[in-house]
Amino acid sequence: MNEVIIPVIDGHNDLPWESRANRGYSVEGIDQELEQTLHTDIPKLRRGGYLAQFWSAYVHSDFEGGDAVIATLEQIDFIHRMCARYPGSFKLATSAKDVLAARDEGRIASLIGIEGGHQIANNMAVLREYARLGVRYMTMTWNNTNEFADASVGEHKWHGLNDRGREIVAEMNRIGMIVDLAHVSPDTMRDALEASQLPVMFSHSSCFSVNPHPRNVPEDVQHMLAENGGVQMITAVPGFVSAELHDWYENGEHGPRPAVTVGMVADHIEAAREAMGVDYVGVGGDFDGTDAMPEGLSDVGEYQNLFAELRSRGWSEEDLNKLGWKNALRVLKANDGAYRAFMAAGE
């Protein structure tokens, strides 16, 4: 008997930046298998069981101020153009209701997140304009400490969030933009969880208890996340998944590259479930945001391998559905009321 497909809401995919870097921002051709160039195309998304994708409107930290804003708008424009080009496959979505409508229409809901606080140029008006364009989360930092929050790597200037950062969290809560804590320092995680009045997310972060990589989430933060009602969307980035591979990178990449498998990603999911309970865990692959992905999870089309691995470990169908989509949809819905009020008010 064929196993039931588990729907996927994935927290993070870098197809827009990959398309900027290597495809001239073209939306053409992604309705075909692109095995040699991309982790993501429409046939793979269908095979993977995608219900919704948070597309990342990412901009490298080399872009600052107005240049970062312009580049972010280009990324958002790419996502809008992609949805318009393939209306039978994608539905631009800004809410949990839209996600379910897309499902009923046989389309993949396309949500938008921006991957770094530097992309608002420390300007609340820019933050609000992104929301009006459909952006539903902002990652508080990328790999760079900015004017209001410390990143996981590099300089820790503020010891978490400063007062400006708390103002930005409050404004994000007011307008219904989800606070994303991937990439931030542990102190920023703790400060943001204390400051946020709405559930937050980690769009693509794994477990520090399994691999003590600075991008991963410590267990005390996971406990805070469960109290907040948020979701940690486990990533498949090999260096974040495998402690052995992380050490190999840190020690100069000598000898054979350690293998990383879909089972190791499952180990992080189980560690997160152990720390928080199954209601606070999701998936955020970071496809097209890194090079080689784990064996058995090499592209978006192989997501069902992850659920098969967990099924073999005794996971119930209900818990697999919570992991795959229900927990992420709950967090989106919890922020939807504020977003609808903001959009309706036109402020």
Secondary structure, DSSP 8 states (H G I E B T S, - for coil): -------EEEEEE-HHHHHHHHSTT--TTTTS--TTT-S--HHHHHHHTEEEEEEEE---TT--HHHHHHHHHHHHHHHHHHHHH-TTTEEE--SHHHHHHHHHHT-EEEEEEE--GGGGTT-HHHHHHHHHTTEEEEES-SSS--SSB-BSSS---SSSB-HHHHHHHHHHHHHT-EEE-TTB-HHHHHHHHHH-SS--EESS--BTTTS--TTSB-HHHHHHHHHHT-EEEE---HHHH-HHHHHHHHTT--SS----BHHHHHHHHHHHHHHH-GGGEEE---BTSSSS--BT-SSGGGHHHHHHHHHHTT--HHHHHIIIIIHHHHHHHHHHHHHHHHHHHT-
